[in-house]
Amino acid sequence: MTENTIAEAINNIEDIKKGYITGFFDAEGNVTITDTYALSVLINQAHKEVLERINKEFKMPSGIQIHSKEGHDKRGYHHKGAWRWRLNSDEAIPFLKYIQTYSIEKRPQIELAIKYQEETLHHHSRSGGMFRLSQAEIEQREWFKKEINDLKYVESNIQQLKNYDNEIKKQRVSKDIRD
């Protein structure tokens, strides 16, 4: 084997891995903004080994948590005990950027989550993370939270993402004017 074919084989393996992890996230993952406006990425799975492989790939400190909630949720879906892999805020961004280009089902959520973190990141750094949000900042974060949540139940398209870009720009201008 030449060096080029070895490099191509390694790239193919990386593409397969990235595609597998992205497909798994599209099927089993979730992007949300919590009530405290933290970005959260979750993957729930009954087989802990799958989550251990993903965690090993990303070497994330959060790791795997036991999620033992069993019963029915608000929509009547039955949930068995399962394992959960969770990433919060800044540690979620490298993962989301890694799967962004391969995602089919959750790509709009992923892109909106990345934009959310970029828009709100500078606020987290001041005062060591302890500060009071302005009304404009709360409104902006609530908008992102609602839109990301709504995307869980809707099939979206490229035009919708362009509309989000325009809405984000309007909010930024509106926030600057209010400030």
Salt bridges, closest charged atoms under 4 A:
GLU14 OE2 - LYS17 NZ 3.20
ASP35 OD1 - LYS145 NZ 2.73
GLU52 OE2 - LYS48 NZ 3.88
GLU57 OE1 - LYS17 NZ 3.27
ASP73 OD2 - ARG75 NH2 3.71
ASP73 OD2 - HIS79 NE2 3.17
GLU111 OE2 - ARG107 NE 2.81
GLU119 OE2 - ARG172 NH2 2.27
GLU137 OE2 - HIS123 ND1 2.64
GLU137 OE2 - ARG126 NH2 3.65
GLU139 OE1 - ARG178 NH1 2.60
GLU147 OE2 - LYS146 NZ 3.98
ASP150 OD2 - LYS146 NZ 2.62
ASP165 OD1 - LYS115 NZ 1.97
GLU167 OE1 - LYS170 NZ 3.73
ASP179 OD2 - LYS175 NZ 3.11
